[in-house]
Amino acid sequence: MALSVNAMAQGGKIQIGKTKVIPAISLQGVYDDNIYLSAGHEEEDWITHVMPAVGLNYAFPERGSVTLGYNGDLAYYGDNDDNDWQTHKGMLSLDYEAPGGLFLGVDEVYTDAEDPYGSAEQYGLGVKTERWNNDLKTAIGYQFYDRFKVMGYYNFYKQDYEKQEDYAQDYDDNEFGVGAQMRFLPKTWGFIRYHYGERDYFTNKPAENVTEATDSDFDWSRLNLGLTWDAGAKLTGELNFGYQWKNYENATDPAGDRYDDEDTWIAATAVSFTATPTTTLSLDIARALRESASNTNEFYEDTGIGLGLTQKLLTKFSLSLNGRYSKNDYNRAPVTGGAKKEQDNYLASVGLNYPIHDWLKAGVSYTYSKKNSNYSEDEFTDNQFMISLSGVY
């Protein structure tokens, strides 16, 4: 996102009372040697991205803040201009602590997209698809004596594709939860959280026998344990592991294949460690169950790990190195009699940034990504070279 949390911290030179106005823009040129992420239809192109952004941040002194923001990404292809696309995001973030110990958090992101980046379920990866998403996360809680916290959660996610042919990807999630935290080191908290959620695929197609009685609606319960840290600690983010139970509402899918309930361990760990003033290390471990669509009993276990390094060089330059591996294990074969689908995903990137001014920086980077699969039609290799110029004021 062009207007990230770090960008918000760097910007804010325009201030009206307690409100900061933070404009930002990024210009990127990307050479991509496989724009469709395909093994059989490899096409190279030069893509120009224009990414405007603006944020409004209003501070409640010693209590928190509220932020409104907009990010845009306008992509223009040099040769394949039919692939030009635009994606727009609107954001709201509220963080407030009342004098008596009550606190409230709200994060809302609305996305109107037509990009080729695909969904969390990898649907439409490499192909321009029009859709919109709404992602809402809320928390309300109470803190006791700077040592204990109790919390309640409500999360809502909705995904809606524009074209009727993509109907099997349209759904909404509702999730409720409770949790508790305890401080056992000056800036370190331990937590436990329990959530219950339901997914409803709301666009059915009776002509293909996809109805409320055959679609892949399901509910889940998850229990998470972990560590989190206060702002300013050398460690930031969350160490988060748990277990999830998934139960389908229907017995069989439209083809008559049985839905099988699943339970497994899950993870949502993303941690950064400031080793020195010039060196930051990062780790992410993620594992989730991902449903393919409303018209099939297919799902897969998505397990991944990533490592990163950010190193300041010669007082001005900043070098970033990142690597990630993930594995997708499917519960069934895509065709009758075939082997269960397995995919290995690799990503590596290196980037170098240079601050031209305190509000303007330039960068170059290279990204390599590859998917291996026991089904050759899913495989691809992609190389991207990027130059960028971005400013936050």
LUMNU-61760 format. One record per residue: residue in three letters; x, y, z of N, C-alpha, C, O in turn. Coordinates in steps of 0.001 Angstrom, whole numbers, plus 500000, padded with zeros to 6 digits. Layout:
ALAXYZXYZXYZXYZ ...
***
This chain:
MET500847498816500000500000500000500000500882501233500000501843501324500764 ALA500544502191499127501393503377498980501465504162500277502530504659500644 LEU500346504279500974500326505045502224500317504057503382499262503744503935 SER501491503573503742501617502576504794501721503251506149501760504478506247 VAL501767502430507197501938502966508545503266503710508651503336504771509272 ASN504324503156508045505616503830508073505555505163507350506148506147507794 ALA504831505193506225504697506449505492503954507484506317504299508666506293 MET502933507047507049502204507976507906503129508579508944503029509766509255 ALA504040507756509490504969508251510502505956509245509905506369510187510581 GLN506344509043508633507300509931507992506665511240507549507329512276507523 GLY505376511200507200504706512389506701504103513211507822504417513016508997 GLY503233514132507441502530514940508432503042516354508565502850516992509600 LYS503701516858507517504221518229507577503115519272507444503285520425507842 ILE501975518857506878500823519753506766499914519483507956499358518390508068 GLN499753520450508840498959520249510044498005521405510239498404522569510185 ILE496736521081510467495683522062510727495091521718512083494298520783512195 GLY495467522462513110495050522133514464495621520778514868496835520572514837 LYS494742519861515244495166518519515637495138517532514471495378516339514661 THR494849518018513280494711517155512109495926517272511199496319518372510811 LYS496513516133510864497584516085509886497019515669508530496221514736508436 VAL497438516366507495497088516026506120498348515458505469499362516149505372 ILE498289514203505023499487513509504556499284513065503114498704512005502879 PRO499749513854502137499682513427500740500889512558500395501968512729500961 ALA500700511633499469501784510752499041501555510327497600500420510290497127 ILE502636510008496911502526509463495561503753508609495268504865508939495679 SER503540507518494561504626506652494113504499506448492609503401506253492087 LEU505622506494491928505703506178490505506620504980490356507750504992490845 GLN506136503945489683506918502722489530506937502286488075505927502347487375 GLY508093501851487642508225501203486346508667499773486566509676499531487228 VAL507922498813486016508178497388486268508323496651484941507437496703484088 TYR509443495969484782509566495020483679509202493642484217509806493158485174 ASP508200493014483589507693491712484024507788490756482840507236491031481774 ASP508489489628483023508680488704481892507586487648481783507652486787480905 ASN506571487697482666505476486717482596504235487337483231503853486966484340 ILE503612488274482534502540489069483136501305488236483461500518488633484320 TYR501108487088482797499930486252483058500230485120484039499351484309484328 LEU501463485054484556501864483991485484501466482632484937500777481851485594 SER501916482370483721501504481178482997502724480449482454503729481074482112 ALA502632479106482375503700478322481755503503478216480255504475478044479519 GLY502265478316479783501992478124478367501749479395477590501663479357476363 HIS501635480521478272501355481792477588502202482890478230501672483832478820 GLU503522482755478108504426483726478710504489484977477844504759484911476645 GLU504235486113478479504212487405477784504928488419478654504644488537479846 GLU505864489156478052506594490170478793506035491546478478505441491765477423 ASP506237492479479420505754493843479189506388494777480210506929494348481229 TRP506304496065479904506698497129480824505424497744481388504545498161480634 ILE505322497800482720504114498290483377504468499534484183505400499516484986 THR503727500602483968503912501842484720502793501973485748501612501930485404 HIS503176502132487005502207502298488090502237503743488587503301504294488869 VAL501055504343488687500888505643489327500040505399490572498897504952490472 MET500607505699491757499972505303493015499790506525493920500648506799494759 PRO498686507262493762498428508406494640497826507962495955497198506906496035 ALA498017508772496992497459508455498311497322509731499115498031510711498887 VAL496393509699500063496247510818500991495691510279502300494868509364502308 GLY496147510853503405495652510456504714495314511675505554495954512720505439 LEU494304511532506400493928512555507374494009511907508748493316510924509011 ASN494842512443509617495044511871510936494700512906512003495303513978512065 TYR493711512564512849493301513459513933493694512822515252493319511682515526 ALA494448513546516076494972512996517323494103513369518508493659514510518635 PHE493863512383519386493279512624520696494446512626521684494973511555521985 PRO494864513764522194496075513831523022496070512790524141495159512747524968 GLU497105511956524147497324510899525131496244509827525117496213508973526004 ARG495345509855524114494244508889524068494248508048522803493701506945522808 GLY494846508530521720494828507780520468494632508687519285494981509866519331 SER494071508140518217493879508916516994492885508211516092492554507042516288 VAL492411508962515085491575508390514035492178508819512700492594509965512536 THR492219507893511756492841508141510463491896507734509343491315506649509368 LEU491751508612508366491054508307507120492083508320506001492965509178505982 GLY491982507380505069492981507319504020492436506812502707491386506173502648 TYR493182507116501645492870506620500295494169506211499629495155506945499694 ASN494185505046498987495297504584498156494767504218496788493717503586496669 GLY495486504610495763495143504204494412496322503537493735497474503813494070 ASP496044502668492791497085502042491976496555501970490552495643501197490260 LEU497133502784489661496724502842488270497857502259487439498954502816487400 ALA497591501133486771498620500389486053498402500505484551497293500303484057 TYR499479500833483822499419501020482370500485500132481721501668500227482047 TYR500045499258480790500925498315480114501436498924478815500690499588478095 GLY502723498692478519503318499269477326502763498687476043502424499435475127 ASP502661497358475954502197496695474729500787496139474877499974496269473962 ASN500489495524476010499192494863476211498243495803476963497861495541478104 ASP497873496908476294497109497930477009495688497497477341495010498183478106 ASP495213496380476790493912495849477219493960495381478668492920495200479302 ASN495175495184479194495333494744480578495402495895481571495505495650482774 ASP495349497143481109495395498279482035494321498124483104493207497689482817 TRP494662498482484333493700498320485427493883499414486473494894500115486497 GLN492883499539487332492914500482488448492366499792489693491388499047489631 THR493010500053490812492515499568492105492511500734493087493466501508493145 HIS491440500853493853491272501961494796490907501404496169490089500492496286 LYS491524501963497195491264501547498577490873502762499420491498503819499329 GLY489836502600500237489481503573501256489663502954502624489305501794502829 MET490217503711503572490585503144504867490123504025506022490094505252505917 LEU489767503381507114489447504053508370490123503289509497490014502064509567 SER490824504002510386491455503366511534491215504221512765491464505427512751 LEU490730503592513835490456504283515094491129503528516228490983502313516355 ASP491868504266517050492533503692518225492305504669519376492814505789519361 TYR491531504231520379491167505160521451491212504459522810490725503338522959 GLU491806505139523800491855504650525171491188505671526085491657506804526197 ALA490097505280526739489378506171527653490115506237528997490885505332529316 PRO489891507291529787490602507447531066490394506292532042491306505972532805 GLY489229505662532041488946504632533033489474503257532719489296502345533526 GLY490127503060531562490650501749531203489983501128529992490473500133529458 LEU488855501711529544488172501200528358488963501586527107489468502705527013 PHE489073500659526143489748500985524882488972500393523719488223499427523865 LEU489180501014522539488420500664521340489344500721520133490163501632520009 GLY489209499743519244489967499731517999489078499352516836488295498407516931 VAL489191500088515727488431499812514507489366499953513316490060500962513188 ASP489393498957512448490135499024511190489211498592510062488679497482510073 GLU489025499472509094488122499212507971488865499508506671489461500575506526 VAL488833498570505730489434498764504409488422498320503361487969497176503365 TYR488072499241502459487205498925501320488052498991500053488735499987499816 THR488012497940499240488836497851498046487966497623496823487161496692496788 ASP488131498477495817487507498292494507488643497940493551489441498805493190 ALA488718496663493136489900496169492436489537495575491081488435495064490884 GLU490491495653490148490429494909488892491834494444488498492155494325487315 ASP492659494187489507494059493833489263494217492323489023493256491573489196 PRO495420491869488626495660490444488371496309489718489541496924488670489344 TYR496187490246490752496906489673491883496177488502492533496750487810493375 GLY494914488269492151494184487135492693493709487365494118494040488371494746 SER492921486407494619492389486483495973493259485659496909494237485042496487 ALA492893485658498186493618484828499150493554483356498772494450482583499113 GLU492491482966498063492333481582497621493033481319496283492869480240495713 GLN493807482281495771494546482198494513493635482213493292494082481879492194 TYR492394482584493451491485482635492306491835483852491443492001484957491960 GLY491944483645490138492226484737489216493664485212489227493946486309488744 LEU494577484426489759495973484829489829496538484996488419496514484053487627 GLY497049486198488098497615486496486796496619486995485776497012487352484665 VAL495323487033486117494274487467485189493527488650485804493156488607486977 LYS493311489685485032492581490847485539491140490455485853490411490002484970 THR490729490629487109489360490334487521488803491507488320489498492081489158 GLU487558491856488058486907492963488756486158492438489972485410491464489880 ARG486366493093491114485763492653492361485853493782493381486576494759493186 TRP485109493629494465485302494538495589485302493735496881484666492687496993 ASN486032494261497843486164493613499144485933494639500239486271495814500095 ASN485353494173501333485228494998502530485777494207503709485326493094503980 ASP486744494779504405487421494092505497487310494961506749487901496039506816 LEU486552494490507739486319495239508971486799494416510157486435493248510298 LYS487625495032511019488083494399512250487832495363513403488217496530513331 THR487189494884514463486894495735515612487273495010516897487249493782516968 ALA487621495797517907487923495250519230487516496268520285487712497470520104 ILE486963495799521362486638496641522504487080495893523760486903494679523865 GLY487651496623524700488168495925525867488354496828527059488028498015527024 TYR488886496244528122489116496981529363490455496535529939490767495345529961 GLN491245497511530406492552497219530992492515497436532493492013498451532974 PHE493062496455533239493105496507534694494542496731535157495417495904534900 TYR494781497838535834496042498083536544497287497924535657498343497515536141 ASP497168498239534387498303498185533467498906496789533364500063496640532972 ARG498118495755533717498669494390533705497763493386533011498255492425532419 PHE496457493585533070495515492659532461494605493395531484494273494564531676 LYS494209492675530423493227493186529481492236492075529145492606490908529017 VAL490976492462529006489958491558528462489359492235527242489204493456527219 MET489020491444526223488614492013524944487476491234524317487322490035524550 GLY486679491932523515485699491313522644485981491750521214486429492873520983 TYR485719490861520250486049491129518853484829490897517958483990490040518233 TYR484755491682516881483853491375515770484574491707514478485072492819514305 ASN484631490730513559485279490911512263484293490555511156483505489618511284 PHE484353491323510062483467491083508920484268491220507637485038492166507470 TYR484079490255506719484765490314505431483776489930504340483048488944504460 LYS483760490728503268482878490432502140483657490538500845484460491453500663 GLN483413489593499943484063489563498629482982489396497577482156488487497669 ASP482982490285496557481927490273495543482568490542494186483134491613493966 TYR482480489578493280483043489713491939482019490322490989480812490135491145 GLU482527491057490000481669491789489081480977490863488086479785491027487827 LYS481704489889487519481154489063486449480441487844487015480861487269488019 GLN479345487458486346478556486319486786479373485025486758479141484131487572 GLU480314484921485839481116483697485734481980483453486969482454482338487188 ASP482184484493487776482996484367488989482144484182490247482627484372491363 TYR480873483809490062479909483787491165480364482922492337480032483218493485 ALA481121481855492064481469480899493129482458481480494131482772480831495128 GLN482962482704493885483891483356494799483221484409495679483897485051496482 ASP481922484600495547481222485645496288480781485125497658480032484152497743 TYR481240485766498714480884485308500053481059486432501060481662487464500770 ASP480517486207502248480828487077503384481108486227504609480530485156504793 ASP482013486730505447482406486092506695481996486971507865482199488185507830 ASN481427486375508892481171487040510164481889486262511259481790485037511324 GLU482612486975512118483387486313513162483284487092514470483431488314514491 PHE483030486372515556482948486950516898484016486306517772484361485139517583 GLY484543487073518738485585486502519575485708487174520922485183488264521146 VAL486414486500521814486754487039523126488227486717523375488770485772522802 GLY488866487514524235490273487275524508490720487919525806490000488718526404 ALA491925487556526230492523488129527431494027488242527212494629487425526515 GLN494634489282527826496072489498527757496619489767529152495934490338530001 MET497856489350529378498529489620530650499965490064530363500675489436529577 ARG500380491156531013501750491632530873502645490849531834502377490804533035 PHE503712490231531307504638489521532195506075490017532049506956489563532781 LEU506332490954531103507575491698531005507213493149530727506085493412530308 PRO508118494107530940507750495526530812507018495881529517506096496697529546 LYS507405495286528374506750495609527107506193494374526397505899494427525203 THR506048493272527119505627492004526511504350491492527153504228491445528377 TRP503387491105526297502106490570526746501940489146526208502370488841525095 GLY501324488295526995500851487006526522499348487076526312498655487759527066 PHE498827486380525299497384486461525030496801485096524711497505484170524309 ILE495480485001524905494668483870524481493403484434523857492803485358524408 ARG492983483886522701491800484387521998491000483215521447491558482232520959 TYR489683483343521537488794482349520944487849483076519990487272484106520340 HIS487692482524518767486790483101517769485863482030517202486233480864517069 TYR484662482460516875483712481623516150483231482408514938482858483574515059 GLY483239481761513750482844482469512537482035481604511598481990480381511728 GLU481390482271510638480590481601509616480865482232508261480989483451508144 ARG480961481380507229481060481868505846479781481519505105479290480392505175 ASP479247482511504388478041482326503588478361482696502148478677483850501856 TYR478280481714501240478400481994499802477030482450499316476091481658499242 PHE476924483754498981475594484332498793475146484374497341473986484702497090 THR475992484063496377475573484059494980475519482616494497476559482026494202 ASN474332482044494412474157480661493991473732480595492525473349481603491932 LYS473807479381491944473460479184490532472685477884490395473279476837490136 PRO471349477934490566470553476703490514470729475928489217470612474703489217 ALA471010476620488101471184475921486827472350474947486875472369473983486110 GLU473322475172487749474454474267487917474347473495489235475334472940489718 ASN473143473466489809472862472732491045473623473306492249473849472597493230 VAL474015474574492180474666475229493314473587476016494054473195477101493623 THR473113475468495163472046476078495940472470476115497404473565475674497754 GLU471598476640498250471873476673499686472026475266500261472632475087501318 ALA471478474269499565471557472885500057472809472149499592473084471046500065 THR473589472754498653474776472056498131476043472897498176477129472362497953 ASP475946474195498455477166475008498409478045474725499632477654473999500546 SER479237475316499622480239474950500637480251475904501829481314476180502385 ASP479081476412502228478999477206503456479585476410504630479398475198504727 PHE480292477110505513480876476424506660481012477376507833480929478593507674 ASP481223476808509012481549477605510188482845477081510782483281475977510459 TRP483451477861511638484723477469512236484840478009513649484207478999514016 SER485660477337514422486089477805515732487612477788515731488222476885515158 ARG488228478778516366489689478777516450490131479312517807489516480214518376 LEU491207478731518303491801479144519565493253479511519289494009478704518748 ASN493649480750519667494983481254519388495687481652520679495076482216521587 LEU496975481349520746497841481736521860499071482431521293499492482154520170 GLY499649483350522092500855483981521590501352485131522421500946485320523568 LEU502247485905521818502874487055522450502690488276521560502658488166520334 THR502570489450522195502542490714521485503304491742522313503553491533523500 TRP503673492854521678504558493810522337504021495227522223503320495563521268 ASP504358496062523215504011497476523183504826498199522114505887497733521698 ALA504300499357521675505049500195520749506357500640521404506393500956522593 GLY507425500658520612508720501069521132509608499930521561510793500140521818 ALA509063498716521648509883497560522007510742497140520823510415497439519674 LYS511842496447521106512692495956520024511960494939519158512186494865517950 LEU511088494163519775510232493245519042508888493914518793508329494535519697 THR508366493796517587507035494313517257506273493241516494506868492320515935 GLY504959493369516477504118492399515800503541491388516764503358491684517945 GLU503250490182516263502670489129517092503288487779516774503517487438515613 LEU503550487022517822503851485597517719502534484883517987502052484891519119 ASN501941484264516965500552483829517039500404482432516430500613482242515232 PHE500036481446517279499760480085516825498433479628517423498006480121518467 GLY497788478675516745496513478211517267496035476928516611496788476231515930 TYR494754476635516836494118475430516290492725475808515816492030476593516461 GLN492316475235514665491020475570514075490214474319513778490755473304513339 TRP488897474405514026487942473357513701486978473908512653486351474944512874 LYS486857473231511524486025473688510407484928472671510140485205471479510004 ASN483667473139510063482511472255509876481630472780508749481236473946508752 TYR481322471910507784480456472287506666478985472182507068478611471370507914 GLU478164473024506442476734473011506733475998471956505920474956471460506348 ASN476538471601504728475874470636503853476670469340503773477858469303504093 ALA475987468270503336476618466948503296477442466741502030478538466184502096 THR476929467185500867477610466951499592477610468212498746476768469092498924 ASP478576468293497812478662469431496900477768469183495682477131468132495605 PRO477700470128494718476805469946493567477077468692492742476175468192492070 ALA478317468170492782478646466952492043478360465691492847478579464583492356 GLY477871465845494077477583464695494917478757464220495748478653463209496442 ASP479876464934495689481036464569496503480848465062497928480312466147498154 ARG481284464272498870481041464566500283481947465677500788483134465724500465 TYR481368466578501589482162467561502322482740466897503572482017466250504329 ASP484031467058503779484697466476504946485152467589505882485930468459505490 ASP484663467557507119485109468530508114486611468375508349487178467305508131 GLU487241469454508793488698469457508937489083470211510201488447471203510556 ASP490124469741510878490711470502511980492220470392511876492751469334511538 THR492920471503512171494365471547512011494937472736512761494193473604513218 TRP496264472777512890496910473924513518496964475079512536496985474866511323 ILE496986476290513046497015477500512238498057478453512814498511478274513944 ALA498430479450512048499416480431512498499194481745511777498788481770510616 ALA499465482841512479499418484183511896500495485024512568500212486066513158 THR501740484550512468502870485199513127503555486169512174503886485808511045 ALA503765487392512629504536488387511882505287489226512912504685490024513631 VAL506599489042512978507429489653514015508621490354513374509248489816512461 SER508931491559513855510136492277513457510999492514514693510493492798515779 PHE512305492391514506513250492569515601514296493602515194515014493418514211 THR514375494696515965515371495730515717516650495324516433516841495625517611 ALA517521494638515706518744494114516307519705495237516684520300495222517762 THR519852496211515785520675497402516018519951498576515392518967498369514681 PRO520400499807515628519762500951514970519779500880513448519014501591512797 THR520629500041512867520732499955511412520271498614510851520266498429509634 THR519887497686511703519540496340511240518205495900511826518005495931513040 THR517295495488510947516002494960511367515774493613510698515942493473509487 LEU515390492623511497515083491289511002513586491038511117512940491548512032 SER513035490263510204511599489969510253511349488489509985512104487825509275 LEU510269487998510575509857486605510426508351486550510295507634487203511054 ASP507860485767509327506423485501509296506192484011509096506858483361508290 ILE505239483492509842504810482097509736503292482118509622502603482637510500 ALA502780481557508547501337481602508312500835480216507918501472479506507141 ARG499694479852508463499033478608508065497529478818508173497026479306509185 ALA496818478439507105495371478628507074494743477560506190495398477004505309 LEU493455477279506437492641476457505553491938477380504571491299478348504984 ARG492046477095503269491467477971502253490508477185501374490880476182500764 GLU489280477653501320488235477029500503488368477523499065488556478720498847 SER488274476625498077488465477017496681487280477794496125487480478794495435 ALA486045477362496405484870478010495809483616477445496457483680476520497266 SER482450478028496080481178477577496650480652476320495979479774475659496535 ASN481163475964494791480594474862494008481443473599494031481304472753493148 THR482322473451495026483180472276495104483550472006496557483526472905497397 ASN483896470744496839484356470408498189485876470560498318486456470090499297 GLU486522471201497356487972471356497362488409472465498308487854473563498298 PHE489421472158499132490105473167499940491565472768500023491943471675499600 TYR492387473654500569493792473301500739494360473943501994493879474970502473 GLU495408473294502512496170473829503631497298474684503077498121474208502295 ASP497332475937503480498318476906502993499291477191504132498929477836505115 THR500532476707503997501533476835505053502757477544504499503306477126503479 GLY503195478619505160504324479368504636505191479978505716504753480197506845 ILE506453480253505337507390480928506219508193481928505407508570481656504267 GLY508453483093506002509221484120505326510231484753506254509989484877507454 LEU511383485163505692512440485838506431512816487117505699512795487173504469 GLY513159488140506468513533489402505859514639490105506622514813489897507823 LEU515383490937505911516456491738506491516415493120505879516366493262504657 THR516435494154506731516597495532506279517860496077506926518001496066508148 GLN518778496554506089520084497003506568520397498390505998520373498588504784 LYS520688499339506878521117500652506427522591500597506055523400500005506769 LEU522938501229504912524299501209504397524783502627504142524058503436503565 LEU525985502929504560526630504207504240525751505393504620525730506402503916 THR525030505276505725524172506313506319522952506677505481521958507147506034 LYS522994506475504172521900506917503308521111505756502700519882505798502652 PHE521804504736502242521145503646501527520493502664502493520924502505503636 SER519440502010501999518751500980502767518580499755501879517949499826500825 LEU519145498631502311519084497382501569518045496464502208518014496314503429 SER517199495855501389516205494911501901516343493587501162516445493555499935 LEU516346492495501924516393491138501395515226490360501973514996490393503182 ASN514483489658501121513327488895501583513242487569500848513528487480499654 GLY512845486549501579512615485243500975511407484584501614511167484746502810 ARG510645483841500819509456483185501360509198481874500634509395481761499424 TYR508752480888501401508343479606500844506994479240501436506763479409502633 SER506099478734500583504815478234501074504428476980500305504828476774499159 LYS503640476154500971503187474891500372501672474827500441501071475141501468 ASN501060474415499334499610474243499255499297472768499091499610472170498062 ASP498674472178500114498273470768500078496754470699499926496015471110500821 TYR496297470179498790494868470084498506494295468767499053495003467769499187 ASN493016468799499357492359467625499929491907466629498880491480465527499224 ARG491992466998497582491462466116496542492188466390495230492909467378495091 ALA491980465506494288492538465680492948491605466561492118490392466533492322 PRO492154467340491188491277468160490338490497467345489334489491467825488811 VAL490929466112489040490203465227488130490063463866488787490889463479489614 THR489028463151488422488778461833488997489930460887488674490350460777487522 GLY490431460216489688491507459256489477492892459847489508493871459102489449 GLY493017461154489597494330461776489632494876461863491044494210461499492014 ALA496101462352491137496730462544492447496243463851493068495843464779492365 LYS496284463904494384495955465148495065496933466232494642498130465986494497 LYS496403467443494446497250468533493972498162469027495089497726469208496226 GLU499440469245494750500415469825495665501173470932494939501550470777493778 GLN501394472049495630502084473182495030503138473716495994502905473814497198 ASP504304474060495443505371474707496195505586476095495609505775476248494402 ASN505556477111496481505670478499496038506943479112496622507209479004497819 TYR507724479758495752508980480372496155508964481854495763508488482221494689 LEU509487482684496645509605484111496351510885484635496984511188484336498139 ALA511638485424496210512850486065496721512926487468496130512594487671494962 SER513362488432496931513466489803496434514643490510497091515032490201498217 VAL515190491458496362516249492315496870515952493734496394515578493944495240 GLY516121494707497290515823496094496944516803497046497585517372496755498637 LEU516998498183496949517884499218497456517171500556497341516722500936496260 ASN517066501280498479516403502579498519517396503672498886518342503458499644 TYR517150504846498325518012505993498608517143507215498884516341507590498028 PRO517275507859500066516467509049500362517068510297499703518126510774500112 ILE516394510807498702516833512036498036516605513231498949517408514164498991 HIS515510513186499671515128514223500631514390513530501755514099512338501652 ASP514079514241502827513363513584503924511944513198503534511311512417504244 TRP511424513723502425510082513367501969510078512649500614509011512331500088 LEU511271512391500042511358511818498704512452510754498665513564510986499139 LYS512133509582498097513138508536497984513014507811496647511948507784496031 ALA514118507230496218514165506449494987514556505026495337515191504786496364 GLY514178504077494484514494502688494771514586501843493520514012502174492483 VAL515321500737493632515384499714492592515202498370493289515599498209494443 SER514603497408492592514415496088493200514271495020492134513989495300490969 TYR514476493786492571514269492611491718513499491573492535513815491329493699 THR512484490963491912511675489942492563511580488703491675511288488793490483 TYR511830487557492279511718486268491588510637485452492272510649485308493495 SER509709484922491505508670484063492066508482482840491176508618482908489955 LYS508167481723491820508035480460491088507020479578491797506985479509493026 LYS506202478911491010505263477909491530505571476572490867505561476467489641 ASN505847475549491679505975474174491217504719473404491606504142473644492666 SER504299472479490747503082471716491012503180470355490350503907470186489371 ASN502446469380490883502359468090490215501357468112489062501117467085488427 TYR500772469285488789499949469520487597500581470677486835500560471815487305 SER501140470396485667501990471343484949501266472632484569501906473673484426 GLU499950472582484403499217473788484009499212474850485093498911476011484817 ASP499540474474486323499570475450487419500936476101487594501053477076488337 GLU501969475594486934503329476051487192503637477354486454503090477619485384 PHE504516478156487039505019479348486350506292479832487038506577479475488181 THR507047480653486312508196481380486836508063482824486396507690483095485254 ASP508365483756487292508194485178486976509368485980487521509794485787488660 ASN509885486888486684510954487806487079510463489239486894509907489587485852 GLN510675490061487912510268491467487850511433492355488279512078492121489300 PHE511683493391487459512667494428487790511920495743487915511122496086487043 MET512172496496489005511396497709489260512296498867489614513295498703490314 ILE511936500044489125512502501309489580511353502143490113510240502075489590 SER511611502929491149510511503668491778510978505012492302512155505216492600 LEU510028505916492403510220507220493018508981507508493837507875507505493296 SER509136507757495137507971507954495999508205509109496966509315509347497443 GLY507130509800497227507197510939498135506038510939499110504904510633498743 VAL506332511286500360505340511439501422505614512746502116506725512968502597 TYR504628513618502180504878514951502752504054515156504019504131516215504641 
***
